[in-house]
């Protein structure tokens, strides 16, 4: 259990989104939660009631009825925060909710800060820091993949992996520390061969977690996809086909799209931010179109994935030249040949055989093979990684700490190979333990916690 100063007061907040609705839930946590609500709820003595019970009655203040409510009790330590928690389900009028919250504040509570309920749960040892952060990720999840990753963290999968790493390191660290106590007798308690084997295993596990961050970033933040190509290649038609709606203006006039258009689509649990760009052509006298083309290049360079759309009637040489340039710039891209409904079979075969990357051939206008393109986009992003119950790192803070763990493990191993003294090897292991502890919150400070929980919503 973590102890910080100034955490003995009682807090209150609206736990449901503000605005008119069927009901609103007001959450109170702290030592005075039960007495405060009990003073407003004359129909029953709430303080004497059992935990995890529900009570229906009227809330009163100054002989005035505020609302008919449902009061749910969660007594310490069997609550989310580990403190006494009371939840009031009232009618969803913003005026009614404000009256109730104001009265609770008047009776001795204060308004909760963002994430303060979850922060108290962490400080009381109900959650570790990775689980607490998973709560925010779950609230913010917009896809099934993001939901699964957050639930895995909330259930403690990531924490268990880190705990195993720490316990094994602590065991050897204690043996090294013991050697220091008997330094005059020149005895060895920590088998260096076993320690090297352990470091190799830990380095493999750490590297696997680091590698998963690329996938985790995709799950959490989505993928930006720039649709680029020459004018009239069918970029706007493709965007409309992917979205199943007429979002972009389609015209036979070259240069119709003057600026980028961005839309979001969920494909197999991953959010793709589709960016329809102005057509790429070298010469144009239209200044507005030229600005659009420059923005297209900017979006292309910043995108996680580029769909280069070309008319299958275009010369193969042009497509090869673009693909070569994209590869040299390190862009991740798919070649997509459009308008196959208007092309001959020999022409299509020519593209498939001569291009450095086998293109996906579609007809955006009638959605032919667009589903195959969607599958290819998912496969390109996942790079063969499956979205099941594997542990995936989605948090930048965790990733940066794991990088430091990997460096410390490498330094420890190098020190052992070079015959480093036990006290210096122990120092490197403590460095590993420091960064692992920062991830789970076993080692932390008040400023760091305030920063992490300030990103939560109020009421959670």
Secondary structure, DSSP 8 states (H G I E B T S, - for coil): ----TT--S-EEEE-S-SSSEEEEEEEEESTTHHHHHHHH-TTS-GGGS-SSEEEEEEEEETTEEEEEEEEEEE-TTSSSSSS-EEEEEEEE-HHHHHHHHHHHHHTT-EE--TTHHHHHHHHTTSS-HHHHHHHHHHHH--SHHHHHHHHHHHTTHHHHHHHHHHHHHHHHHHHHHHHHHTGGGT---S-HHHHHHHHHHHHHHHHHHHHHHHHHHHHHH-EEEEEE-STTSSHHHHHHHHHTS--S---SSTT---S-EEEEEEETTEEEEEEE-----S----HHHHHHHHHHHHHHHH-SEEEEEEETTS-HHHHHHHHHHHHHTT--EEEEEE-GGGS-HHHHHHHHHHSSS--EE-BTTTTBTHHHHHHHHHHHHHTT---SSS-----HHHHHHHHHHHHHHHHHHHHHHTT--HHHHHHHHHHHHHHHHHHHTSS--HHHHHHHHTTS-TT-
